Amino acid sequence: MITGVAKRMAEQFFSAVDKELSEPNVVAAVTPAVRNSWIPAESRPLLVGAAGGGALTLLGVWIGYLLGRRR
């Protein structure tokens, strides 16, 4: 059963790769990014993740402090 599934997945993969390589590459029109921000749009997800992780870390430290103080 696993062999059949693996063969089918391999066929799908290689047909998709062949399709990508044989068809012309069509690039969609890209609207220019609004440059009214000092943070580049490409780095926003990274900064949001870092800020969220930092906030969660500080929350954990604060909760640990409160729990440790009770003893």
mmCIF file of the N, C-alpha and C atoms, coordinates in Angstrom:
data_MODEL
# 
_entry.id   MODEL 
# 
loop_
_atom_site.group_PDB 
_atom_site.id 
_atom_site.type_symbol 
_atom_site.label_atom_id 
_atom_site.label_alt_id 
_atom_site.label_comp_id 
_atom_site.label_asym_id 
_atom_site.label_entity_id 
_atom_site.label_seq_id 
_atom_site.pdbx_PDB_ins_code 
_atom_site.Cartn_x 
_atom_site.Cartn_y 
_atom_site.Cartn_z 
_atom_site.occupancy 
_atom_site.B_iso_or_equiv 
_atom_site.pdbx_formal_charge 
_atom_site.auth_seq_id 
_atom_site.auth_comp_id 
_atom_site.auth_asym_id 
_atom_site.auth_atom_id 
_atom_site.pdbx_PDB_model_num 
ATOM 1   N N  . MET A 1 1  ? 0.823  -1.189 0.000   1.00 0.00 ? 1  MET A N  1 
ATOM 2   C CA . MET A 1 1  ? 0.000  0.000  0.000   1.00 0.00 ? 1  MET A CA 1 
ATOM 3   C C  . MET A 1 1  ? 0.872  1.261  0.000   1.00 0.00 ? 1  MET A C  1 
ATOM 4   N N  . ILE A 1 2  ? 1.930  1.251  0.818   1.00 0.00 ? 2  ILE A N  1 
ATOM 5   C CA . ILE A 1 2  ? 2.800  2.420  0.888   1.00 0.00 ? 2  ILE A CA 1 
ATOM 6   C C  . ILE A 1 2  ? 3.514  2.640  -0.436  1.00 0.00 ? 2  ILE A C  1 
ATOM 7   N N  . THR A 1 3  ? 3.883  1.556  -1.100  1.00 0.00 ? 3  THR A N  1 
ATOM 8   C CA . THR A 1 3  ? 4.573  1.674  -2.384  1.00 0.00 ? 3  THR A CA 1 
ATOM 9   C C  . THR A 1 3  ? 3.683  2.347  -3.416  1.00 0.00 ? 3  THR A C  1 
ATOM 10  N N  . GLY A 1 4  ? 2.412  1.975  -3.453  1.00 0.00 ? 4  GLY A N  1 
ATOM 11  C CA . GLY A 1 4  ? 1.486  2.582  -4.403  1.00 0.00 ? 4  GLY A CA 1 
ATOM 12  C C  . GLY A 1 4  ? 1.299  4.067  -4.148  1.00 0.00 ? 4  GLY A C  1 
ATOM 13  N N  . VAL A 1 5  ? 1.179  4.434  -2.887  1.00 0.00 ? 5  VAL A N  1 
ATOM 14  C CA . VAL A 1 5  ? 1.025  5.852  -2.536  1.00 0.00 ? 5  VAL A CA 1 
ATOM 15  C C  . VAL A 1 5  ? 2.286  6.615  -2.889  1.00 0.00 ? 5  VAL A C  1 
ATOM 16  N N  . ALA A 1 6  ? 3.444  6.033  -2.622  1.00 0.00 ? 6  ALA A N  1 
ATOM 17  C CA . ALA A 1 6  ? 4.706  6.697  -2.935  1.00 0.00 ? 6  ALA A CA 1 
ATOM 18  C C  . ALA A 1 6  ? 4.861  6.901  -4.436  1.00 0.00 ? 6  ALA A C  1 
ATOM 19  N N  . LYS A 1 7  ? 4.484  5.890  -5.221  1.00 0.00 ? 7  LYS A N  1 
ATOM 20  C CA . LYS A 1 7  ? 4.569  6.025  -6.682  1.00 0.00 ? 7  LYS A CA 1 
ATOM 21  C C  . LYS A 1 7  ? 3.643  7.116  -7.180  1.00 0.00 ? 7  LYS A C  1 
ATOM 22  N N  . ARG A 1 8  ? 2.422  7.160  -6.630  1.00 0.00 ? 8  ARG A N  1 
ATOM 23  C CA . ARG A 1 8  ? 1.457  8.182  -7.070  1.00 0.00 ? 8  ARG A CA 1 
ATOM 24  C C  . ARG A 1 8  ? 1.949  9.588  -6.710  1.00 0.00 ? 8  ARG A C  1 
ATOM 25  N N  . MET A 1 9  ? 2.491  9.735  -5.515  1.00 0.00 ? 9  MET A N  1 
ATOM 26  C CA . MET A 1 9  ? 3.016  11.043 -5.110  1.00 0.00 ? 9  MET A CA 1 
ATOM 27  C C  . MET A 1 9  ? 4.196  11.458 -5.974  1.00 0.00 ? 9  MET A C  1 
ATOM 28  N N  . ALA A 1 10 ? 5.055  10.498 -6.309  1.00 0.00 ? 10 ALA A N  1 
ATOM 29  C CA . ALA A 1 10 ? 6.191  10.798 -7.173  1.00 0.00 ? 10 ALA A CA 1 
ATOM 30  C C  . ALA A 1 10 ? 5.718  11.219 -8.554  1.00 0.00 ? 10 ALA A C  1 
ATOM 31  N N  . GLU A 1 11 ? 4.703  10.535 -9.091  1.00 0.00 ? 11 GLU A N  1 
ATOM 32  C CA . GLU A 1 11 ? 4.147  10.909 -10.395 1.00 0.00 ? 11 GLU A CA 1 
ATOM 33  C C  . GLU A 1 11 ? 3.574  12.322 -10.353 1.00 0.00 ? 11 GLU A C  1 
ATOM 34  N N  . GLN A 1 12 ? 2.839  12.639 -9.299  1.00 0.00 ? 12 GLN A N  1 
ATOM 35  C CA . GLN A 1 12 ? 2.264  13.979 -9.173  1.00 0.00 ? 12 GLN A CA 1 
ATOM 36  C C  . GLN A 1 12 ? 3.357  15.032 -9.063  1.00 0.00 ? 12 GLN A C  1 
ATOM 37  N N  . PHE A 1 13 ? 4.386  14.729 -8.289  1.00 0.00 ? 13 PHE A N  1 
ATOM 38  C CA . PHE A 1 13 ? 5.477  15.677 -8.122  1.00 0.00 ? 13 PHE A CA 1 
ATOM 39  C C  . PHE A 1 13 ? 6.188  15.949 -9.444  1.00 0.00 ? 13 PHE A C  1 
ATOM 40  N N  . PHE A 1 14 ? 6.562  14.883 -10.140 1.00 0.00 ? 14 PHE A N  1 
ATOM 41  C CA . PHE A 1 14 ? 7.318  15.067 -11.366 1.00 0.00 ? 14 PHE A CA 1 
ATOM 42  C C  . PHE A 1 14 ? 6.460  15.666 -12.479 1.00 0.00 ? 14 PHE A C  1 
ATOM 43  N N  . SER A 1 15 ? 5.172  15.385 -12.494 1.00 0.00 ? 15 SER A N  1 
ATOM 44  C CA . SER A 1 15 ? 4.321  16.031 -13.497 1.00 0.00 ? 15 SER A CA 1 
ATOM 45  C C  . SER A 1 15 ? 4.175  17.515 -13.196 1.00 0.00 ? 15 SER A C  1 
ATOM 46  N N  . ALA A 1 16 ? 4.116  17.892 -11.926 1.00 0.00 ? 16 ALA A N  1 
ATOM 47  C CA . ALA A 1 16 ? 4.039  19.315 -11.563 1.00 0.00 ? 16 ALA A CA 1 
ATOM 48  C C  . ALA A 1 16 ? 5.342  20.035 -11.906 1.00 0.00 ? 16 ALA A C  1 
ATOM 49  N N  . VAL A 1 17 ? 6.479  19.383 -11.660 1.00 0.00 ? 17 VAL A N  1 
ATOM 50  C CA . VAL A 1 17 ? 7.768  19.977 -12.015 1.00 0.00 ? 17 VAL A CA 1 
ATOM 51  C C  . VAL A 1 17 ? 7.880  20.125 -13.526 1.00 0.00 ? 17 VAL A C  1 
ATOM 52  N N  . ASP A 1 18 ? 7.476  19.106 -14.260 1.00 0.00 ? 18 ASP A N  1 
ATOM 53  C CA . ASP A 1 18 ? 7.513  19.171 -15.716 1.00 0.00 ? 18 ASP A CA 1 
ATOM 54  C C  . ASP A 1 18 ? 6.620  20.289 -16.235 1.00 0.00 ? 18 ASP A C  1 
ATOM 55  N N  . LYS A 1 19 ? 5.449  20.446 -15.648 1.00 0.00 ? 19 LYS A N  1 
ATOM 56  C CA . LYS A 1 19 ? 4.529  21.512 -16.046 1.00 0.00 ? 19 LYS A CA 1 
ATOM 57  C C  . LYS A 1 19 ? 5.147  22.880 -15.796 1.00 0.00 ? 19 LYS A C  1 
ATOM 58  N N  . GLU A 1 20 ? 5.794  23.047 -14.646 1.00 0.00 ? 20 GLU A N  1 
ATOM 59  C CA . GLU A 1 20 ? 6.426  24.330 -14.330 1.00 0.00 ? 20 GLU A CA 1 
ATOM 60  C C  . GLU A 1 20 ? 7.567  24.646 -15.285 1.00 0.00 ? 20 GLU A C  1 
ATOM 61  N N  . LEU A 1 21 ? 8.311  23.621 -15.671 1.00 0.00 ? 21 LEU A N  1 
ATOM 62  C CA . LEU A 1 21 ? 9.456  23.852 -16.545 1.00 0.00 ? 21 LEU A CA 1 
ATOM 63  C C  . LEU A 1 21 ? 9.060  24.041 -18.001 1.00 0.00 ? 21 LEU A C  1 
ATOM 64  N N  . SER A 1 22 ? 7.939  23.447 -18.416 1.00 0.00 ? 22 SER A N  1 
ATOM 65  C CA . SER A 1 22 ? 7.578  23.516 -19.826 1.00 0.00 ? 22 SER A CA 1 
ATOM 66  C C  . SER A 1 22 ? 6.714  24.724 -20.159 1.00 0.00 ? 22 SER A C  1 
ATOM 67  N N  . GLU A 1 23 ? 5.926  25.205 -19.236 1.00 0.00 ? 23 GLU A N  1 
ATOM 68  C CA . GLU A 1 23 ? 5.060  26.351 -19.519 1.00 0.00 ? 23 GLU A CA 1 
ATOM 69  C C  . GLU A 1 23 ? 5.853  27.639 -19.347 1.00 0.00 ? 23 GLU A C  1 
ATOM 70  N N  . PRO A 1 24 ? 5.471  28.670 -20.125 1.00 0.00 ? 24 PRO A N  1 
ATOM 71  C CA . PRO A 1 24 ? 6.175  29.943 -19.983 1.00 0.00 ? 24 PRO A CA 1 
ATOM 72  C C  . PRO A 1 24 ? 5.910  30.546 -18.604 1.00 0.00 ? 24 PRO A C  1 
ATOM 73  N N  . ASN A 1 25 ? 6.900  31.227 -18.125 1.00 0.00 ? 25 ASN A N  1 
ATOM 74  C CA . ASN A 1 25 ? 6.805  31.839 -16.813 1.00 0.00 ? 25 ASN A CA 1 
ATOM 75  C C  . ASN A 1 25 ? 6.035  33.152 -16.932 1.00 0.00 ? 25 ASN A C  1 
ATOM 76  N N  . VAL A 1 26 ? 4.883  33.209 -16.295 1.00 0.00 ? 26 VAL A N  1 
ATOM 77  C CA . VAL A 1 26 ? 4.062  34.405 -16.336 1.00 0.00 ? 26 VAL A CA 1 
ATOM 78  C C  . VAL A 1 26 ? 4.219  35.117 -14.998 1.00 0.00 ? 26 VAL A C  1 
ATOM 79  N N  . VAL A 1 27 ? 4.642  36.362 -15.079 1.00 0.00 ? 27 VAL A N  1 
ATOM 80  C CA . VAL A 1 27 ? 4.840  37.149 -13.874 1.00 0.00 ? 27 VAL A CA 1 
ATOM 81  C C  . VAL A 1 27 ? 3.696  38.141 -13.765 1.00 0.00 ? 27 VAL A C  1 
ATOM 82  N N  . ALA A 1 28 ? 3.027  38.129 -12.645 1.00 0.00 ? 28 ALA A N  1 
ATOM 83  C CA . ALA A 1 28 ? 1.919  39.055 -12.438 1.00 0.00 ? 28 ALA A CA 1 
ATOM 84  C C  . ALA A 1 28 ? 2.461  40.461 -12.228 1.00 0.00 ? 28 ALA A C  1 
ATOM 85  N N  . ALA A 1 29 ? 1.646  41.427 -12.611 1.00 0.00 ? 29 ALA A N  1 
ATOM 86  C CA . ALA A 1 29 ? 2.025  42.820 -12.404 1.00 0.00 ? 29 ALA A CA 1 
ATOM 87  C C  . ALA A 1 29 ? 2.056  43.102 -10.907 1.00 0.00 ? 29 ALA A C  1 
ATOM 88  N N  . VAL A 1 30 ? 3.162  43.641 -10.471 1.00 0.00 ? 30 VAL A N  1 
ATOM 89  C CA . VAL A 1 30 ? 3.333  43.923 -9.052  1.00 0.00 ? 30 VAL A CA 1 
ATOM 90  C C  . VAL A 1 30 ? 3.183  45.417 -8.843  1.00 0.00 ? 30 VAL A C  1 
ATOM 91  N N  . THR A 1 31 ? 2.296  45.769 -7.938  1.00 0.00 ? 31 THR A N  1 
ATOM 92  C CA . THR A 1 31 ? 2.143  47.186 -7.634  1.00 0.00 ? 31 THR A CA 1 
ATOM 93  C C  . THR A 1 31 ? 3.272  47.600 -6.714  1.00 0.00 ? 31 THR A C  1 
ATOM 94  N N  . PRO A 1 32 ? 3.801  48.784 -6.903  1.00 0.00 ? 32 PRO A N  1 
ATOM 95  C CA . PRO A 1 32 ? 4.900  49.207 -6.049  1.00 0.00 ? 32 PRO A CA 1 
ATOM 96  C C  . PRO A 1 32 ? 4.441  49.329 -4.596  1.00 0.00 ? 32 PRO A C  1 
ATOM 97  N N  . ALA A 1 33 ? 5.307  48.957 -3.700  1.00 0.00 ? 33 ALA A N  1 
ATOM 98  C CA . ALA A 1 33 ? 4.979  49.012 -2.275  1.00 0.00 ? 33 ALA A CA 1 
ATOM 99  C C  . ALA A 1 33 ? 4.924  50.456 -1.813  1.00 0.00 ? 33 ALA A C  1 
ATOM 100 N N  . VAL A 1 34 ? 4.034  50.702 -0.925  1.00 0.00 ? 34 VAL A N  1 
ATOM 101 C CA . VAL A 1 34 ? 3.925  52.045 -0.368  1.00 0.00 ? 34 VAL A CA 1 
ATOM 102 C C  . VAL A 1 34 ? 5.101  52.238 0.578   1.00 0.00 ? 34 VAL A C  1 
ATOM 103 N N  . ARG A 1 35 ? 5.839  53.275 0.371   1.00 0.00 ? 35 ARG A N  1 
ATOM 104 C CA . ARG A 1 35 ? 7.053  53.509 1.147   1.00 0.00 ? 35 ARG A CA 1 
ATOM 105 C C  . ARG A 1 35 ? 6.843  54.556 2.243   1.00 0.00 ? 35 ARG A C  1 
ATOM 106 N N  . ASN A 1 36 ? 5.662  54.532 2.886   1.00 0.00 ? 36 ASN A N  1 
ATOM 107 C CA . ASN A 1 36 ? 5.428  55.500 3.940   1.00 0.00 ? 36 ASN A CA 1 
ATOM 108 C C  . ASN A 1 36 ? 5.836  54.959 5.299   1.00 0.00 ? 36 ASN A C  1 
ATOM 109 N N  . SER A 1 37 ? 6.441  53.794 5.341   1.00 0.00 ? 37 SER A N  1 
ATOM 110 C CA . SER A 1 37 ? 6.852  53.194 6.590   1.00 0.00 ? 37 SER A CA 1 
ATOM 111 C C  . SER A 1 37 ? 8.358  53.010 6.586   1.00 0.00 ? 37 SER A C  1 
ATOM 112 N N  . TRP A 1 38 ? 8.971  53.125 7.760   1.00 0.00 ? 38 TRP A N  1 
ATOM 113 C CA . TRP A 1 38 ? 10.417 52.939 7.860   1.00 0.00 ? 38 TRP A CA 1 
ATOM 114 C C  . TRP A 1 38 ? 10.782 51.472 7.983   1.00 0.00 ? 38 TRP A C  1 
ATOM 115 N N  . ILE A 1 39 ? 9.756  50.597 8.141   1.00 0.00 ? 39 ILE A N  1 
ATOM 116 C CA . ILE A 1 39 ? 9.993  49.161 8.227   1.00 0.00 ? 39 ILE A CA 1 
ATOM 117 C C  . ILE A 1 39 ? 9.690  48.534 6.866   1.00 0.00 ? 39 ILE A C  1 
ATOM 118 N N  . PRO A 1 40 ? 10.642 47.863 6.244   1.00 0.00 ? 40 PRO A N  1 
ATOM 119 C CA . PRO A 1 40 ? 10.357 47.215 4.965   1.00 0.00 ? 40 PRO A CA 1 
ATOM 120 C C  . PRO A 1 40 ? 9.288  46.137 5.123   1.00 0.00 ? 40 PRO A C  1 
ATOM 121 N N  . ALA A 1 41 ? 8.460  45.989 4.114   1.00 0.00 ? 41 ALA A N  1 
ATOM 122 C CA . ALA A 1 41 ? 7.350  45.036 4.170   1.00 0.00 ? 41 ALA A CA 1 
ATOM 123 C C  . ALA A 1 41 ? 7.848  43.600 4.321   1.00 0.00 ? 41 ALA A C  1 
ATOM 124 N N  . GLU A 1 42 ? 9.030  43.295 3.796   1.00 0.00 ? 42 GLU A N  1 
ATOM 125 C CA . GLU A 1 42 ? 9.551  41.941 3.863   1.00 0.00 ? 42 GLU A CA 1 
ATOM 126 C C  . GLU A 1 42 ? 9.943  41.551 5.286   1.00 0.00 ? 42 GLU A C  1 
ATOM 127 N N  . SER A 1 43 ? 10.291 42.526 6.118   1.00 0.00 ? 43 SER A N  1 
ATOM 128 C CA . SER A 1 43 ? 10.753 42.201 7.462   1.00 0.00 ? 43 SER A CA 1 
ATOM 129 C C  . SER A 1 43 ? 9.657  42.294 8.508   1.00 0.00 ? 43 SER A C  1 
ATOM 130 N N  . ARG A 1 44 ? 8.470  42.722 8.135   1.00 0.00 ? 44 ARG A N  1 
ATOM 131 C CA . ARG A 1 44 ? 7.387  42.849 9.112   1.00 0.00 ? 44 ARG A CA 1 
ATOM 132 C C  . ARG A 1 44 ? 7.012  41.530 9.774   1.00 0.00 ? 44 ARG A C  1 
ATOM 133 N N  . PRO A 1 45 ? 6.845  40.418 9.032   1.00 0.00 ? 45 PRO A N  1 
ATOM 134 C CA . PRO A 1 45 ? 6.515  39.161 9.726   1.00 0.00 ? 45 PRO A CA 1 
ATOM 135 C C  . PRO A 1 45 ? 7.580  38.740 10.737  1.00 0.00 ? 45 PRO A C  1 
ATOM 136 N N  . LEU A 1 46 ? 8.837  38.953 10.408  1.00 0.00 ? 46 LEU A N  1 
ATOM 137 C CA . LEU A 1 46 ? 9.916  38.615 11.333  1.00 0.00 ? 46 LEU A CA 1 
ATOM 138 C C  . LEU A 1 46 ? 9.834  39.475 12.585  1.00 0.00 ? 46 LEU A C  1 
ATOM 139 N N  . LEU A 1 47 ? 9.599  40.768 12.410  1.00 0.00 ? 47 LEU A N  1 
ATOM 140 C CA . LEU A 1 47 ? 9.531  41.665 13.551  1.00 0.00 ? 47 LEU A CA 1 
ATOM 141 C C  . LEU A 1 47 ? 8.315  41.390 14.416  1.00 0.00 ? 47 LEU A C  1 
ATOM 142 N N  . VAL A 1 48 ? 7.188  41.057 13.801  1.00 0.00 ? 48 VAL A N  1 
ATOM 143 C CA . VAL A 1 48 ? 5.989  40.719 14.568  1.00 0.00 ? 48 VAL A CA 1 
ATOM 144 C C  . VAL A 1 48 ? 6.227  39.447 15.373  1.00 0.00 ? 48 VAL A C  1 
ATOM 145 N N  . GLY A 1 49 ? 6.854  38.458 14.769  1.00 0.00 ? 49 GLY A N  1 
ATOM 146 C CA . GLY A 1 49 ? 7.162  37.224 15.477  1.00 0.00 ? 49 GLY A CA 1 
ATOM 147 C C  . GLY A 1 49 ? 8.138  37.447 16.617  1.00 0.00 ? 49 GLY A C  1 
ATOM 148 N N  . ALA A 1 50 ? 9.157  38.274 16.381  1.00 0.00 ? 50 ALA A N  1 
ATOM 149 C CA . ALA A 1 50 ? 10.129 38.558 17.434  1.00 0.00 ? 50 ALA A CA 1 
ATOM 150 C C  . ALA A 1 50 ? 9.478  39.326 18.578  1.00 0.00 ? 50 ALA A C  1 
ATOM 151 N N  . ALA A 1 51 ? 8.628  40.283 18.252  1.00 0.00 ? 51 ALA A N  1 
ATOM 152 C CA . ALA A 1 51 ? 7.941  41.050 19.295  1.00 0.00 ? 51 ALA A CA 1 
ATOM 153 C C  . ALA A 1 51 ? 6.983  40.151 20.074  1.00 0.00 ? 51 ALA A C  1 
ATOM 154 N N  . GLY A 1 52 ? 6.268  39.284 19.366  1.00 0.00 ? 52 GLY A N  1 
ATOM 155 C CA . GLY A 1 52 ? 5.363  38.363 20.053  1.00 0.00 ? 52 GLY A CA 1 
ATOM 156 C C  . GLY A 1 52 ? 6.107  37.398 20.948  1.00 0.00 ? 52 GLY A C  1 
ATOM 157 N N  . GLY A 1 53 ? 7.221  36.865 20.469  1.00 0.00 ? 53 GLY A N  1 
ATOM 158 C CA . GLY A 1 53 ? 8.030  35.964 21.285  1.00 0.00 ? 53 GLY A CA 1 
ATOM 159 C C  . GLY A 1 53 ? 8.610  36.664 22.502  1.00 0.00 ? 53 GLY A C  1 
ATOM 160 N N  . GLY A 1 54 ? 9.051  37.904 22.314  1.00 0.00 ? 54 GLY A N  1 
ATOM 161 C CA . GLY A 1 54 ? 9.569  38.671 23.443  1.00 0.00 ? 54 GLY A CA 1 
ATOM 162 C C  . GLY A 1 54 ? 8.491  38.952 24.473  1.00 0.00 ? 54 GLY A C  1 
ATOM 163 N N  . ALA A 1 55 ? 7.286  39.286 23.994  1.00 0.00 ? 55 ALA A N  1 
ATOM 164 C CA . ALA A 1 55 ? 6.173  39.548 24.910  1.00 0.00 ? 55 ALA A CA 1 
ATOM 165 C C  . ALA A 1 55 ? 5.803  38.288 25.693  1.00 0.00 ? 55 ALA A C  1 
ATOM 166 N N  . LEU A 1 56 ? 5.752  37.157 25.010  1.00 0.00 ? 56 LEU A N  1 
ATOM 167 C CA . LEU A 1 56 ? 5.446  35.909 25.711  1.00 0.00 ? 56 LEU A CA 1 
ATOM 168 C C  . LEU A 1 56 ? 6.536  35.533 26.710  1.00 0.00 ? 56 LEU A C  1 
ATOM 169 N N  . THR A 1 57 ? 7.779  35.809 26.369  1.00 0.00 ? 57 THR A N  1 
ATOM 170 C CA . THR A 1 57 ? 8.879  35.531 27.288  1.00 0.00 ? 57 THR A CA 1 
ATOM 171 C C  . THR A 1 57 ? 8.774  36.403 28.529  1.00 0.00 ? 57 THR A C  1 
ATOM 172 N N  . LEU A 1 58 ? 8.498  37.689 28.332  1.00 0.00 ? 58 LEU A N  1 
ATOM 173 C CA . LEU A 1 58 ? 8.345  38.580 29.479  1.00 0.00 ? 58 LEU A CA 1 
ATOM 174 C C  . LEU A 1 58 ? 7.153  38.175 30.335  1.00 0.00 ? 58 LEU A C  1 
ATOM 175 N N  . LEU A 1 59 ? 6.079  37.731 29.705  1.00 0.00 ? 59 LEU A N  1 
ATOM 176 C CA . LEU A 1 59 ? 4.922  37.249 30.456  1.00 0.00 ? 59 LEU A CA 1 
ATOM 177 C C  . LEU A 1 59 ? 5.298  36.026 31.293  1.00 0.00 ? 59 LEU A C  1 
ATOM 178 N N  . GLY A 1 60 ? 6.055  35.118 30.725  1.00 0.00 ? 60 GLY A N  1 
ATOM 179 C CA . GLY A 1 60 ? 6.501  33.941 31.458  1.00 0.00 ? 60 GLY A CA 1 
ATOM 180 C C  . GLY A 1 60 ? 7.415  34.298 32.613  1.00 0.00 ? 60 GLY A C  1 
ATOM 181 N N  . VAL A 1 61 ? 8.306  35.254 32.411  1.00 0.00 ? 61 VAL A N  1 
ATOM 182 C CA . VAL A 1 61 ? 9.195  35.691 33.481  1.00 0.00 ? 61 VAL A CA 1 
ATOM 183 C C  . VAL A 1 61 ? 8.392  36.339 34.600  1.00 0.00 ? 61 VAL A C  1 
ATOM 184 N N  . TRP A 1 62 ? 7.429  37.154 34.245  1.00 0.00 ? 62 TRP A N  1 
ATOM 185 C CA . TRP A 1 62 ? 6.589  37.826 35.240  1.00 0.00 ? 62 TRP A CA 1 
ATOM 186 C C  . TRP A 1 62 ? 5.780  36.815 36.054  1.00 0.00 ? 62 TRP A C  1 
ATOM 187 N N  . ILE A 1 63 ? 5.192  35.828 35.370  1.00 0.00 ? 63 ILE A N  1 
ATOM 188 C CA . ILE A 1 63 ? 4.425  34.797 36.073  1.00 0.00 ? 63 ILE A CA 1 
ATOM 189 C C  . ILE A 1 63 ? 5.357  33.975 36.963  1.00 0.00 ? 63 ILE A C  1 
ATOM 190 N N  . GLY A 1 64 ? 6.546  33.651 36.483  1.00 0.00 ? 64 GLY A N  1 
ATOM 191 C CA . GLY A 1 64 ? 7.512  32.930 37.304  1.00 0.00 ? 64 GLY A CA 1 
ATOM 192 C C  . GLY A 1 64 ? 7.936  33.728 38.524  1.00 0.00 ? 64 GLY A C  1 
ATOM 193 N N  . TYR A 1 65 ? 8.100  35.024 38.345  1.00 0.00 ? 65 TYR A N  1 
ATOM 194 C CA . TYR A 1 65 ? 8.437  35.885 39.480  1.00 0.00 ? 65 TYR A CA 1 
ATOM 195 C C  . TYR A 1 65 ? 7.321  35.882 40.516  1.00 0.00 ? 65 TYR A C  1 
ATOM 196 N N  . LEU A 1 66 ? 6.079  35.997 40.034  1.00 0.00 ? 66 LEU A N  1 
ATOM 197 C CA . LEU A 1 66 ? 4.946  36.008 40.966  1.00 0.00 ? 66 LEU A CA 1 
ATOM 198 C C  . LEU A 1 66 ? 4.816  34.674 41.702  1.00 0.00 ? 66 LEU A C  1 
ATOM 199 N N  . LEU A 1 67 ? 4.992  33.581 41.008  1.00 0.00 ? 67 LEU A N  1 
ATOM 200 C CA . LEU A 1 67 ? 4.912  32.278 41.647  1.00 0.00 ? 67 LEU A CA 1 
ATOM 201 C C  . LEU A 1 67 ? 6.069  32.033 42.604  1.00 0.00 ? 67 LEU A C  1 
ATOM 202 N N  . GLY A 1 68 ? 7.252  32.502 42.288  1.00 0.00 ? 68 GLY A N  1 
ATOM 203 C CA . GLY A 1 68 ? 8.413  32.333 43.138  1.00 0.00 ? 68 GLY A CA 1 
ATOM 204 C C  . GLY A 1 68 ? 8.362  33.203 44.374  1.00 0.00 ? 68 GLY A C  1 
ATOM 205 N N  . ARG A 1 69 ? 7.714  34.328 44.273  1.00 0.00 ? 69 ARG A N  1 
ATOM 206 C CA . ARG A 1 69 ? 7.616  35.259 45.394  1.00 0.00 ? 69 ARG A CA 1 
ATOM 207 C C  . ARG A 1 69 ? 6.694  34.737 46.482  1.00 0.00 ? 69 ARG A C  1 
ATOM 208 N N  . ARG A 1 70 ? 5.757  33.886 46.118  1.00 0.00 ? 70 ARG A N  1 
ATOM 209 C CA . ARG A 1 70 ? 4.775  33.383 47.058  1.00 0.00 ? 70 ARG A CA 1 
ATOM 210 C C  . ARG A 1 70 ? 5.377  32.408 48.056  1.00 0.00 ? 70 ARG A C  1 
ATOM 211 N N  . ARG A 1 71 ? 6.502  31.822 47.758  1.00 0.00 ? 71 ARG A N  1 
ATOM 212 C CA . ARG A 1 71 ? 7.074  30.791 48.629  1.00 0.00 ? 71 ARG A CA 1 
ATOM 213 C C  . ARG A 1 71 ? 7.750  31.376 49.808  1.00 0.00 ? 71 ARG A C  1 
# 
